[in-house]
Amino acid sequence: MARALNGNPHLQQFRILFITGIRSGVLSRLDRSFMELIVRRAFTSIQLRTILEENHHSFLLVEHRRNERARDMAGHVAQALKQASREATILLYAPVASRSAIWFRICCSSAVQPSSSPPSA
């Protein structure tokens, strides 16, 4: 993931918000060449939702680790992701697929729901 981000010069044009939890496998490997990289840590689903609702960046990178246990908040986080995606590009990243990543899958499937109305011509 870090190699892909570091190797993309087009990311320099974005204000990037990197959201992670207690630990990050990506953050320490990112180049320091990003012009506007802000790091926020969300230790709970409520903190993640709040960060998403307060977002003013054009690109969000959300790193999910398997210590997240609040499956009941997945729907609320998904709605915040969906709302934030109207103003920003969001990249959701889970380094390990595990049973506790169910939360992450719920968020992804709930946030990426197609609109019910057909596109206008």
MOPAC internal coordinates of N, CA, C and O (Angstrom, degrees):
PM7 1SCF
backbone

  N    0.0000 0     0.00 0     0.00 0    0    0    0
  C    1.4412 1     0.00 0     0.00 0    1    0    0
  C    1.5243 1   110.88 1     0.00 0    2    1    0
  O    1.2310 1   120.26 1   132.67 1    3    2    1
  N    1.3276 1   117.11 1   -47.33 1    3    2    1
  C    1.4641 1   120.38 1  -179.22 1    5    3    2
  C    1.5202 1   110.65 1   -61.87 1    6    5    3
  O    1.2310 1   120.25 1   139.51 1    7    6    5
  N    1.3275 1   117.12 1   -40.49 1    7    6    5
  C    1.4660 1   120.82 1   179.42 1    9    7    6
  C    1.5320 1   110.58 1   -62.24 1   10    9    7
  O    1.2310 1   120.42 1   138.79 1   11   10    9
  N    1.3304 1   116.79 1   -41.21 1   11   10    9
  C    1.4652 1   120.33 1   179.09 1   13   11   10
  C    1.5285 1   111.17 1   -64.82 1   14   13   11
  O    1.2310 1   120.37 1   138.20 1   15   14   13
  N    1.3177 1   116.91 1   -41.80 1   15   14   13
  C    1.4609 1   120.44 1   179.26 1   17   15   14
  C    1.5214 1   111.32 1   -68.54 1   18   17   15
  O    1.2310 1   120.56 1   135.43 1   19   18   17
  N    1.3246 1   116.54 1   -44.57 1   19   18   17
  C    1.4688 1   120.64 1  -179.81 1   21   19   18
  C    1.5214 1   112.10 1   -64.85 1   22   21   19
  O    1.2310 1   120.41 1   148.43 1   23   22   21
  N    1.3199 1   116.83 1   -31.57 1   23   22   21
  C    1.4644 1   120.89 1  -177.05 1   25   23   22
  C    1.5112 1   114.65 1   -85.78 1   26   25   23
  O    1.2310 1   119.83 1  -174.84 1   27   26   25
  N    1.3134 1   117.94 1     5.16 1   27   26   25
  C    1.4586 1   120.62 1  -178.68 1   29   27   26
  C    1.5249 1   110.20 1  -109.87 1   30   29   27
  O    1.2310 1   120.00 1   -80.52 1   31   30   29
  N    1.3390 1   117.60 1    99.48 1   31   30   29
  C    1.4704 1   119.99 1  -177.72 1   33   31   30
  C    1.5296 1   113.08 1   -67.29 1   34   33   31
  O    1.2310 1   119.87 1   160.90 1   35   34   33
  N    1.3361 1   117.86 1   -19.10 1   35   34   33
  C    1.4630 1   120.58 1  -178.94 1   37   35   34
  C    1.5300 1   112.43 1   -69.74 1   38   37   35
  O    1.2310 1   120.35 1   160.52 1   39   38   37
  N    1.3212 1   116.94 1   -19.48 1   39   38   37
  C    1.4630 1   119.52 1   178.98 1   41   39   38
  C    1.5228 1   112.19 1   -68.34 1   42   41   39
  O    1.2310 1   120.27 1   163.02 1   43   42   41
  N    1.3206 1   117.08 1   -16.98 1   43   42   41
  C    1.4639 1   120.31 1   179.97 1   45   43   42
  C    1.5265 1   112.09 1   -62.43 1   46   45   43
  O    1.2310 1   120.26 1   156.33 1   47   46   45
  N    1.3192 1   117.11 1   -23.67 1   47   46   45
  C    1.4627 1   120.09 1  -177.77 1   49   47   46
  C    1.5301 1   113.40 1   -80.49 1   50   49   47
  O    1.2310 1   120.09 1   173.08 1   51   50   49
  N    1.3280 1   117.43 1    -6.92 1   51   50   49
  C    1.4512 1   121.57 1  -176.26 1   53   51   50
  C    1.5290 1   112.20 1  -102.32 1   54   53   51
  O    1.2310 1   121.50 1   -30.45 1   55   54   53
  N    1.3074 1   114.74 1   149.55 1   55   54   53
  C    1.4647 1   121.07 1   165.86 1   57   55   54
  C    1.5199 1   104.65 1   -85.45 1   58   57   55
  O    1.2310 1   120.07 1   -66.28 1   59   58   57
  N    1.3156 1   117.47 1   113.72 1   59   58   57
  C    1.4584 1   122.04 1  -172.68 1   61   59   58
  C    1.5189 1   110.80 1  -103.31 1   62   61   59
  O    1.2310 1   121.37 1   -50.04 1   63   62   61
  N    1.3288 1   114.99 1   129.96 1   63   62   61
  C    1.4501 1   121.84 1   172.77 1   65   63   62
  C    1.5192 1   106.69 1  -111.07 1   66   65   63
  O    1.2310 1   120.68 1   -61.48 1   67   66   65
  N    1.3193 1   116.30 1   118.52 1   67   66   65
  C    1.4580 1   122.66 1   179.47 1   69   67   66
  C    1.5199 1   107.49 1  -102.94 1   70   69   67
  O    1.2310 1   120.76 1   -63.63 1   71   70   69
  N    1.3389 1   116.15 1   116.37 1   71   70   69
  C    1.4600 1   121.24 1  -178.56 1   73   71   70
  C    1.5256 1   108.20 1  -109.96 1   74   73   71
  O    1.2310 1   120.94 1   -55.72 1   75   74   73
  N    1.3135 1   115.81 1   124.28 1   75   74   73
  C    1.4510 1   121.54 1  -179.44 1   77   75   74
  C    1.5139 1   108.71 1  -139.61 1   78   77   75
  O    1.2310 1   120.83 1    -4.55 1   79   78   77
  N    1.2981 1   116.02 1   175.45 1   79   78   77
  C    1.4603 1   121.13 1   178.18 1   81   79   78
  C    1.5148 1   110.40 1  -100.00 1   82   81   79
  O    1.2310 1   120.71 1    42.28 1   83   82   81
  N    1.3180 1   116.24 1  -137.72 1   83   82   81
  C    1.4577 1   121.38 1  -178.14 1   85   83   82
  C    1.5194 1   111.35 1   -65.43 1   86   85   83
  O    1.2310 1   120.72 1   133.53 1   87   86   85
  N    1.3285 1   116.23 1   -46.47 1   87   86   85
  C    1.4692 1   120.96 1  -179.17 1   89   87   86
  C    1.5164 1   109.62 1  -119.36 1   90   89   87
  O    1.2310 1   121.06 1   -26.59 1   91   90   89
  N    1.3079 1   115.58 1   153.41 1   91   90   89
  C    1.4594 1   121.32 1   175.65 1   93   91   90
  C    1.5212 1   109.00 1  -135.75 1   94   93   91
  O    1.2310 1   121.26 1   -48.02 1   95   94   93
  N    1.3080 1   115.20 1   131.98 1   95   94   93
  C    1.4515 1   119.90 1   175.14 1   97   95   94
  C    1.5180 1   112.24 1   -88.71 1   98   97   95
  O    1.2310 1   120.28 1   173.09 1   99   98   97
  N    1.3149 1   117.08 1    -6.91 1   99   98   97
  C    1.4670 1   122.12 1  -175.43 1  101   99   98
  C    1.5260 1   111.84 1  -106.19 1  102  101   99
  O    1.2310 1   120.40 1   138.42 1  103  102  101
  N    1.2999 1   116.84 1   -41.58 1  103  102  101
  C    1.4660 1   121.84 1  -169.44 1  105  103  102
  C    1.5265 1   113.57 1   -54.53 1  106  105  103
  O    1.2310 1   119.78 1   133.67 1  107  106  105
  N    1.2999 1   118.03 1   -46.33 1  107  106  105
  C    1.4673 1   120.35 1  -176.85 1  109  107  106
  C    1.5252 1   112.31 1   -70.23 1  110  109  107
  O    1.2310 1   119.83 1   164.52 1  111  110  109
  N    1.3126 1   117.94 1   -15.48 1  111  110  109
  C    1.4646 1   120.92 1  -179.03 1  113  111  110
  C    1.5253 1   113.16 1  -100.63 1  114  113  111
  O    1.2310 1   119.92 1  -178.45 1  115  114  113
  N    1.3218 1   117.76 1     1.55 1  115  114  113
  C    1.4611 1   120.13 1   177.50 1  117  115  114
  C    1.5202 1   110.51 1   -77.82 1  118  117  115
  O    1.2310 1   121.18 1   -38.53 1  119  118  117
  N    1.3279 1   115.35 1   141.47 1  119  118  117
  C    1.4595 1   120.19 1   173.78 1  121  119  118
  C    1.5185 1   109.12 1   -62.56 1  122  121  119
  O    1.2310 1   120.95 1   -28.83 1  123  122  121
  N    1.2853 1   115.79 1   151.17 1  123  122  121
  C    1.4658 1   120.43 1   177.12 1  125  123  122
  C    1.5259 1   111.32 1   -86.78 1  126  125  123
  O    1.2310 1   120.36 1  -166.74 1  127  126  125
  N    1.3382 1   116.91 1    13.26 1  127  126  125
  C    1.4532 1   120.52 1  -177.43 1  129  127  126
  C    1.5240 1   113.39 1   -85.33 1  130  129  127
  O    1.2310 1   119.74 1   174.72 1  131  130  129
  N    1.3263 1   118.09 1    -5.28 1  131  130  129
  C    1.4557 1   119.46 1   178.26 1  133  131  130
  C    1.5244 1   108.44 1   -66.52 1  134  133  131
  O    1.2310 1   120.79 1   -52.48 1  135  134  133
  N    1.3183 1   116.10 1   127.52 1  135  134  133
  C    1.4652 1   120.49 1  -175.41 1  137  135  134
  C    1.5261 1   111.71 1   -69.46 1  138  137  135
  O    1.2310 1   120.52 1   135.16 1  139  138  137
  N    1.3332 1   116.60 1   -44.84 1  139  138  137
  C    1.4562 1   120.13 1  -178.07 1  141  139  138
  C    1.5196 1   108.87 1  -129.86 1  142  141  139
  O    1.2310 1   120.72 1   -91.18 1  143  142  141
  N    1.3132 1   116.23 1    88.82 1  143  142  141
  C    1.4558 1   123.00 1   178.44 1  145  143  142
  C    1.5237 1   108.19 1  -119.70 1  146  145  143
  O    1.2310 1   120.68 1   -65.71 1  147  146  145
  N    1.3105 1   116.30 1   114.29 1  147  146  145
  C    1.4596 1   122.55 1   178.20 1  149  147  146
  C    1.5215 1   106.95 1  -109.91 1  150  149  147
  O    1.2310 1   120.34 1   -44.37 1  151  150  149
  N    1.3209 1   116.96 1   135.63 1  151  150  149
  C    1.4584 1   122.19 1   178.94 1  153  151  150
  C    1.5197 1   108.85 1  -111.91 1  154  153  151
  O    1.2310 1   120.95 1   -52.00 1  155  154  153
  N    1.3306 1   115.79 1   128.00 1  155  154  153
  C    1.4684 1   121.31 1   173.80 1  157  155  154
  C    1.5127 1   107.53 1  -127.15 1  158  157  155
  O    1.2310 1   120.96 1   -37.29 1  159  158  157
  N    1.2973 1   115.77 1   142.71 1  159  158  157
  C    1.4631 1   120.93 1  -179.56 1  161  159  158
  C    1.5190 1   109.52 1  -109.59 1  162  161  159
  O    1.2310 1   121.52 1   -50.39 1  163  162  161
  N    1.3238 1   114.70 1   129.61 1  163  162  161
  C    1.4581 1   121.78 1   177.31 1  165  163  162
  C    1.5231 1   107.50 1  -115.79 1  166  165  163
  O    1.2310 1   120.45 1   -67.04 1  167  166  165
  N    1.3104 1   116.74 1   112.96 1  167  166  165
  C    1.4611 1   121.37 1  -178.79 1  169  167  166
  C    1.5228 1   112.02 1   -90.17 1  170  169  167
  O    1.2310 1   120.10 1   162.67 1  171  170  169
  N    1.3337 1   117.41 1   -17.33 1  171  170  169
  C    1.4628 1   122.06 1   179.31 1  173  171  170
  C    1.5258 1   109.10 1  -134.34 1  174  173  171
  O    1.2310 1   121.10 1   -14.82 1  175  174  173
  N    1.3141 1   115.50 1   165.18 1  175  174  173
  C    1.4676 1   120.31 1   176.47 1  177  175  174
  C    1.5207 1   111.57 1   -62.94 1  178  177  175
  O    1.2310 1   120.45 1   145.04 1  179  178  177
  N    1.3139 1   116.75 1   -34.96 1  179  178  177
  C    1.4635 1   120.51 1   179.10 1  181  179  178
  C    1.5258 1   110.12 1   -65.25 1  182  181  179
  O    1.2310 1   120.22 1   137.79 1  183  182  181
  N    1.3309 1   117.19 1   -42.21 1  183  182  181
  C    1.4664 1   120.23 1   177.22 1  185  183  182
  C    1.5286 1   110.43 1   -64.20 1  186  185  183
  O    1.2310 1   120.11 1   139.31 1  187  186  185
  N    1.3254 1   117.39 1   -40.69 1  187  186  185
  C    1.4681 1   120.57 1   178.47 1  189  187  186
  C    1.5206 1   110.19 1   -61.99 1  190  189  187
  O    1.2310 1   120.38 1   134.38 1  191  190  189
  N    1.3104 1   116.88 1   -45.62 1  191  190  189
  C    1.4694 1   120.21 1   179.12 1  193  191  190
  C    1.5240 1   111.06 1   -60.58 1  194  193  191
  O    1.2310 1   120.23 1   137.52 1  195  194  193
  N    1.3218 1   117.16 1   -42.48 1  195  194  193
  C    1.4619 1   121.07 1   179.22 1  197  195  194
  C    1.5241 1   111.18 1   -62.83 1  198  197  195
  O    1.2310 1   120.24 1   135.76 1  199  198  197
  N    1.3200 1   117.14 1   -44.24 1  199  198  197
  C    1.4665 1   121.12 1   178.33 1  201  199  198
  C    1.5223 1   110.27 1   -60.41 1  202  201  199
  O    1.2310 1   120.44 1   136.41 1  203  202  201
  N    1.3283 1   116.77 1   -43.59 1  203  202  201
  C    1.4664 1   120.51 1   179.44 1  205  203  202
  C    1.5236 1   111.29 1   -63.89 1  206  205  203
  O    1.2310 1   120.33 1   139.48 1  207  206  205
  N    1.3160 1   116.97 1   -40.52 1  207  206  205
  C    1.4645 1   120.59 1  -179.72 1  209  207  206
  C    1.5238 1   112.21 1   -68.44 1  210  209  207
  O    1.2310 1   119.92 1   151.24 1  211  210  209
  N    1.3302 1   117.77 1   -28.76 1  211  210  209
  C    1.4679 1   122.35 1  -179.40 1  213  211  210
  C    1.5231 1   112.66 1   -90.67 1  214  213  211
  O    1.2310 1   119.65 1  -178.28 1  215  214  213
  N    1.3041 1   118.28 1     1.72 1  215  214  213
  C    1.4600 1   122.43 1  -172.52 1  217  215  214
  C    1.5325 1   113.39 1   -62.14 1  218  217  215
  O    1.2310 1   121.14 1   -41.84 1  219  218  217
  N    1.3466 1   115.42 1   138.16 1  219  218  217
  C    1.4634 1   122.28 1   173.59 1  221  219  218
  C    1.5241 1   110.03 1  -133.40 1  222  221  219
  O    1.2310 1   120.26 1  -156.65 1  223  222  221
  N    1.3227 1   117.10 1    23.35 1  223  222  221
  C    1.4593 1   122.02 1  -178.18 1  225  223  222
  C    1.5176 1   110.07 1  -104.46 1  226  225  223
  O    1.2310 1   120.36 1   -21.22 1  227  226  225
  N    1.3151 1   116.92 1   158.78 1  227  226  225
  C    1.4609 1   121.34 1  -178.03 1  229  227  226
  C    1.5227 1   113.49 1   -92.49 1  230  229  227
  O    1.2310 1   120.08 1   167.46 1  231  230  229
  N    1.3404 1   117.45 1   -12.54 1  231  230  229
  C    1.4682 1   121.30 1   179.51 1  233  231  230
  C    1.5233 1   107.92 1  -142.16 1  234  233  231
  O    1.2310 1   120.80 1   -54.43 1  235  234  233
  N    1.3278 1   116.08 1   125.57 1  235  234  233
  C    1.4620 1   121.21 1   178.89 1  237  235  234
  C    1.5173 1   109.41 1  -117.09 1  238  237  235
  O    1.2310 1   121.16 1   -46.12 1  239  238  237
  N    1.2994 1   115.39 1   133.88 1  239  238  237
  C    1.4579 1   122.16 1   173.48 1  241  239  238
  C    1.5174 1   106.17 1  -116.77 1  242  241  239
  O    1.2310 1   120.69 1   -65.59 1  243  242  241
  N    1.3400 1   116.29 1   114.41 1  243  242  241
  C    1.4594 1   121.61 1  -178.80 1  245  243  242
  C    1.5211 1   107.51 1  -109.61 1  246  245  243
  O    1.2310 1   120.98 1   -65.37 1  247  246  245
  N    1.3282 1   115.74 1   114.63 1  247  246  245
  C    1.4623 1   121.25 1   178.46 1  249  247  246
  C    1.5216 1   108.24 1   -99.72 1  250  249  247
  O    1.2310 1   120.87 1   -59.05 1  251  250  249
  N    1.3253 1   115.93 1   120.95 1  251  250  249
  C    1.4638 1   121.18 1  -179.31 1  253  251  250
  C    1.5156 1   109.81 1  -106.33 1  254  253  251
  O    1.2310 1   120.97 1   -51.23 1  255  254  253
  N    1.2942 1   115.75 1   128.77 1  255  254  253
  C    1.4696 1   121.84 1   176.05 1  257  255  254
  C    1.5209 1   108.49 1  -110.87 1  258  257  255
  O    1.2310 1   120.38 1   -19.79 1  259  258  257
  N    1.2869 1   116.87 1   160.21 1  259  258  257
  C    1.4585 1   120.94 1  -172.04 1  261  259  258
  C    1.5178 1   115.75 1   -76.45 1  262  261  259
  O    1.2310 1   118.89 1  -170.15 1  263  262  261
  N    1.3012 1   119.72 1     9.85 1  263  262  261
  C    1.4589 1   120.04 1   177.19 1  265  263  262
  C    1.5282 1   112.63 1   -85.13 1  266  265  263
  O    1.2310 1   120.14 1   179.16 1  267  266  265
  N    1.2990 1   117.34 1    -0.84 1  267  266  265
  C    1.4677 1   121.96 1   179.79 1  269  267  266
  C    1.5338 1   109.36 1   -75.29 1  270  269  267
  O    1.2310 1   120.48 1   -54.78 1  271  270  269
  N    1.3214 1   116.70 1   125.22 1  271  270  269
  C    1.4652 1   120.44 1  -177.21 1  273  271  270
  C    1.5292 1   112.87 1  -116.44 1  274  273  271
  O    1.2310 1   119.52 1   175.15 1  275  274  273
  N    1.2947 1   118.52 1    -4.85 1  275  274  273
  C    1.4646 1   120.73 1  -171.62 1  277  275  274
  C    1.5301 1   111.51 1   -88.25 1  278  277  275
  O    1.2310 1   121.10 1  -108.81 1  279  278  277
  N    1.3313 1   115.50 1    71.19 1  279  278  277
  C    1.4653 1   119.82 1   179.94 1  281  279  278
  C    1.5173 1   111.79 1   -63.39 1  282  281  279
  O    1.2310 1   120.10 1   150.91 1  283  282  281
  N    1.3353 1   117.41 1   -29.09 1  283  282  281
  C    1.4605 1   120.65 1  -179.08 1  285  283  282
  C    1.5259 1   112.21 1   -67.92 1  286  285  283
  O    1.2310 1   119.68 1   161.53 1  287  286  285
  N    1.3211 1   118.22 1   -18.47 1  287  286  285
  C    1.4659 1   121.78 1   179.49 1  289  287  286
  C    1.5248 1   112.83 1   -92.61 1  290  289  287
  O    1.2310 1   119.60 1   176.97 1  291  290  289
  N    1.3194 1   118.37 1    -3.03 1  291  290  289
  C    1.4610 1   121.59 1  -175.04 1  293  291  290
  C    1.5289 1   112.00 1   -58.43 1  294  293  291
  O    1.2310 1   120.13 1   139.61 1  295  294  293
  N    1.3035 1   117.36 1   -40.39 1  295  294  293
  C    1.4655 1   120.09 1   179.07 1  297  295  294
  C    1.5152 1   112.57 1   -63.15 1  298  297  295
  O    1.2310 1   120.58 1   139.57 1  299  298  297
  N    1.3436 1   116.49 1   -40.43 1  299  298  297
  C    1.4645 1   120.54 1   179.17 1  301  299  298
  C    1.5351 1   110.96 1   -67.66 1  302  301  299
  O    1.2310 1   120.66 1   139.27 1  303  302  301
  N    1.3278 1   116.34 1   -40.73 1  303  302  301
  C    1.4632 1   120.20 1   177.47 1  305  303  302
  C    1.5245 1   109.64 1   -65.81 1  306  305  303
  O    1.2310 1   120.31 1   140.52 1  307  306  305
  N    1.3359 1   117.01 1   -39.48 1  307  306  305
  C    1.4671 1   120.44 1   178.45 1  309  307  306
  C    1.5266 1   111.08 1   -60.38 1  310  309  307
  O    1.2310 1   120.19 1   138.87 1  311  310  309
  N    1.3153 1   117.23 1   -41.13 1  311  310  309
  C    1.4638 1   120.04 1   177.94 1  313  311  310
  C    1.5279 1   111.14 1   -64.92 1  314  313  311
  O    1.2310 1   120.40 1   140.46 1  315  314  313
  N    1.3262 1   116.85 1   -39.54 1  315  314  313
  C    1.4699 1   120.43 1   177.65 1  317  315  314
  C    1.5212 1   110.13 1   -66.13 1  318  317  315
  O    1.2310 1   119.72 1   141.35 1  319  318  317
  N    1.3448 1   118.14 1   -38.65 1  319  318  317
  C    1.4596 1   121.53 1   176.13 1  321  319  318
  C    1.5272 1   110.70 1   -63.24 1  322  321  319
  O    1.2310 1   120.92 1   136.20 1  323  322  321
  N    1.3095 1   115.85 1   -43.80 1  323  322  321
  C    1.4624 1   120.53 1   179.83 1  325  323  322
  C    1.5349 1   110.75 1   -61.92 1  326  325  323
  O    1.2310 1   120.67 1   135.95 1  327  326  325
  N    1.3280 1   116.31 1   -44.05 1  327  326  325
  C    1.4619 1   120.32 1   178.53 1  329  327  326
  C    1.5296 1   110.62 1   -64.26 1  330  329  327
  O    1.2310 1   120.17 1   134.57 1  331  330  329
  N    1.3240 1   117.28 1   -45.43 1  331  330  329
  C    1.4679 1   120.91 1  -179.47 1  333  331  330
  C    1.5198 1   111.43 1   -64.09 1  334  333  331
  O    1.2310 1   120.14 1   149.30 1  335  334  333
  N    1.3280 1   117.34 1   -30.70 1  335  334  333
  C    1.4710 1   120.32 1  -178.34 1  337  335  334
  C    1.5215 1   112.43 1   -69.51 1  338  337  335
  O    1.2310 1   119.83 1   166.38 1  339  338  337
  N    1.3053 1   117.93 1   -13.62 1  339  338  337
  C    1.4698 1   120.68 1   176.55 1  341  339  338
  C    1.5212 1   111.36 1   -71.74 1  342  341  339
  O    1.2310 1   120.83 1   155.46 1  343  342  341
  N    1.3329 1   116.03 1   -24.54 1  343  342  341
  C    1.4657 1   121.38 1  -177.08 1  345  343  342
  C    1.5176 1   113.23 1  -114.32 1  346  345  343
  O    1.2310 1   119.80 1   167.93 1  347  346  345
  N    1.3359 1   117.99 1   -12.07 1  347  346  345
  C    1.4616 1   120.50 1  -172.36 1  349  347  346
  C    1.5235 1   110.71 1  -146.04 1  350  349  347
  O    1.2310 1   121.43 1   -22.26 1  351  350  349
  N    1.3062 1   114.86 1   157.74 1  351  350  349
  C    1.4564 1   121.67 1   169.98 1  353  351  350
  C    1.5235 1   107.02 1   -84.90 1  354  353  351
  O    1.2310 1   120.54 1   -47.10 1  355  354  353
  N    1.3332 1   116.58 1   132.90 1  355  354  353
  C    1.4608 1   120.51 1  -177.80 1  357  355  354
  C    1.5176 1   109.55 1  -121.36 1  358  357  355
  O    1.2310 1   121.27 1   -50.70 1  359  358  357
  N    1.3149 1   115.17 1   129.30 1  359  358  357
  C    1.4586 1   121.88 1   174.78 1  361  359  358
  C    1.5153 1   107.72 1  -114.51 1  362  361  359
  O    1.2310 1   120.65 1   -65.32 1  363  362  361
  N    1.3384 1   116.36 1   114.68 1  363  362  361
  C    1.4584 1   121.90 1   177.80 1  365  363  362
  C    1.5152 1   107.78 1   -96.28 1  366  365  363
  O    1.2310 1   120.64 1   -49.84 1  367  366  365
  N    1.3165 1   116.39 1   130.16 1  367  366  365
  C    1.4634 1   120.87 1  -175.68 1  369  367  366
  C    1.5222 1   110.10 1  -132.01 1  370  369  367
  O    1.2310 1   121.08 1   -53.80 1  371  370  369
  N    1.3315 1   115.55 1   126.20 1  371  370  369
  C    1.4688 1   121.61 1   173.83 1  373  371  370
  C    1.5209 1   107.00 1  -123.16 1  374  373  371
  O    1.2310 1   119.66 1   -67.03 1  375  374  373
  N    1.3283 1   118.25 1   112.97 1  375  374  373
  C    1.4601 1   120.17 1  -176.03 1  377  375  374
  C    1.5211 1   114.40 1   -69.63 1  378  377  375
  O    1.2310 1   120.02 1   157.69 1  379  378  377
  N    1.3285 1   117.57 1   -22.31 1  379  378  377
  C    1.4561 1   121.28 1  -177.46 1  381  379  378
  C    1.5200 1   109.11 1  -133.43 1  382  381  379
  O    1.2310 1   120.70 1   -51.94 1  383  382  381
  N    1.3249 1   116.27 1   128.06 1  383  382  381
  C    1.4606 1   119.89 1   173.92 1  385  383  382
  C    1.5226 1   107.40 1   -87.54 1  386  385  383
  O    1.2310 1   120.89 1   -60.11 1  387  386  385
  N    1.3074 1   115.90 1   119.89 1  387  386  385
  C    1.4614 1   120.14 1  -179.66 1  389  387  386
  C    1.5159 1   109.08 1  -145.70 1  390  389  387
  O    1.2310 1   121.02 1    -4.34 1  391  390  389
  N    1.3199 1   115.66 1   175.66 1  391  390  389
  C    1.4641 1   118.88 1   179.15 1  393  391  390
  C    1.5184 1   111.05 1   -63.29 1  394  393  391
  O    1.2310 1   119.68 1   148.34 1  395  394  393
  N    1.3068 1   118.21 1   -31.66 1  395  394  393
  C    1.4623 1   119.24 1   179.40 1  397  395  394
  C    1.5254 1   111.90 1   -75.33 1  398  397  395
  O    1.2310 1   119.94 1   171.05 1  399  398  397
  N    1.3177 1   117.71 1    -8.95 1  399  398  397
  C    1.4640 1   120.95 1   176.24 1  401  399  398
  C    1.5242 1   111.36 1   -80.35 1  402  401  399
  O    1.2310 1   120.13 1  -174.32 1  403  402  401
  N    1.3238 1   117.36 1     5.68 1  403  402  401
  C    1.4652 1   120.80 1   174.96 1  405  403  402
  C    1.5246 1   109.21 1   -55.96 1  406  405  403
  O    1.2310 1   120.60 1   139.80 1  407  406  405
  N    1.3304 1   116.47 1   -40.20 1  407  406  405
  C    1.4637 1   121.71 1   177.65 1  409  407  406
  C    1.5185 1   110.45 1   -54.23 1  410  409  407
  O    1.2310 1   121.22 1   133.89 1  411  410  409
  N    1.3286 1   115.27 1   -46.11 1  411  410  409
  C    1.4627 1   121.03 1  -178.28 1  413  411  410
  C    1.5252 1   110.66 1   -64.10 1  414  413  411
  O    1.2310 1   120.44 1   137.53 1  415  414  413
  N    1.3246 1   116.76 1   -42.47 1  415  414  413
  C    1.4734 1   120.27 1   179.57 1  417  415  414
  C    1.5271 1   110.87 1   -65.93 1  418  417  415
  O    1.2310 1   120.29 1   141.07 1  419  418  417
  N    1.3270 1   117.05 1   -38.93 1  419  418  417
  C    1.4636 1   119.96 1   178.08 1  421  419  418
  C    1.5247 1   109.93 1   -61.93 1  422  421  419
  O    1.2310 1   120.53 1   135.17 1  423  422  421
  N    1.3205 1   116.59 1   -44.83 1  423  422  421
  C    1.4700 1   120.52 1   178.73 1  425  423  422
  C    1.5146 1   111.01 1   -60.35 1  426  425  423
  O    1.2310 1   120.50 1   133.97 1  427  426  425
  N    1.3229 1   116.65 1   -46.03 1  427  426  425
  C    1.4601 1   120.35 1  -178.06 1  429  427  426
  C    1.5235 1   111.10 1   -63.28 1  430  429  427
  O    1.2310 1   120.19 1   133.46 1  431  430  429
  N    1.3209 1   117.24 1   -46.54 1  431  430  429
  C    1.4583 1   119.64 1  -177.00 1  433  431  430
  C    1.5224 1   111.65 1   -69.50 1  434  433  431
  O    1.2310 1   120.01 1   147.58 1  435  434  433
  N    1.3218 1   117.60 1   -32.42 1  435  434  433
  C    1.4609 1   120.34 1   179.39 1  437  435  434
  C    1.5195 1   112.44 1   -77.74 1  438  437  435
  O    1.2310 1   120.24 1   146.30 1  439  438  437
  N    1.3101 1   117.14 1   -33.70 1  439  438  437
  C    1.4697 1   120.62 1  -176.27 1  441  439  438
  C    1.5182 1   112.11 1   -79.07 1  442  441  439
  O    1.2310 1   120.05 1   154.06 1  443  442  441
  N    1.3215 1   117.52 1   -25.94 1  443  442  441
  C    1.4637 1   120.50 1  -175.39 1  445  443  442
  C    1.5172 1   109.93 1  -105.26 1  446  445  443
  O    1.2310 1   120.68 1  -126.15 1  447  446  445
  N    1.2947 1   116.30 1    53.85 1  447  446  445
  C    1.4560 1   121.57 1   177.20 1  449  447  446
  C    1.5242 1   107.81 1   -90.58 1  450  449  447
  O    1.2310 1   120.34 1   -49.78 1  451  450  449
  N    1.3449 1   116.95 1   130.22 1  451  450  449
  C    1.4663 1   118.39 1   177.74 1  453  451  450
  C    1.5228 1   110.16 1   -66.04 1  454  453  451
  O    1.2310 1   121.02 1   -28.94 1  455  454  453
  N    1.2985 1   115.65 1   151.06 1  455  454  453
  C    1.4456 1   120.62 1   179.17 1  457  455  454
  C    1.5230 1   109.30 1   -70.13 1  458  457  455
  O    1.2310 1   120.04 1   -31.38 1  459  458  457
  N    1.3189 1   117.53 1   148.62 1  459  458  457
  C    1.4523 1   121.34 1  -176.19 1  461  459  458
  C    1.5162 1   112.22 1   -81.24 1  462  461  459
  O    1.2310 1   119.62 1   162.19 1  463  462  461
  N    1.3245 1   118.34 1   -17.81 1  463  462  461
  C    1.4557 1   120.37 1   179.35 1  465  463  462
  C    1.5184 1   110.59 1   -96.36 1  466  465  463
  O    1.2310 1   120.42 1   -38.84 1  467  466  465
  N    1.3328 1   116.81 1   141.16 1  467  466  465
  C    1.4672 1   119.90 1   179.67 1  469  467  466
  C    1.5169 1   110.08 1   -69.65 1  470  469  467
  O    1.2310 1   120.06 1   -28.59 1  471  470  469
  N    1.3511 1   117.49 1   151.41 1  471  470  469
  C    1.4605 1   119.81 1   178.53 1  473  471  470
  C    1.5093 1   111.16 1   -65.00 1  474  473  471
  O    1.2310 1   120.94 1   -34.91 1  475  474  473
  N    1.3125 1   115.81 1   145.09 1  475  474  473
  C    1.4745 1   119.57 1   179.48 1  477  475  474
  C    1.5175 1   109.69 1   -80.35 1  478  477  475
  O    1.2310 1   121.21 1   -30.20 1  479  478  477
  N    1.3049 1   115.29 1   149.80 1  479  478  477
  C    1.4677 1   120.81 1  -177.20 1  481  479  478
  C    1.4882 1   112.81 1   -84.91 1  482  481  479
  O    1.2310 1   120.10 1   180.00 1  483  482  481

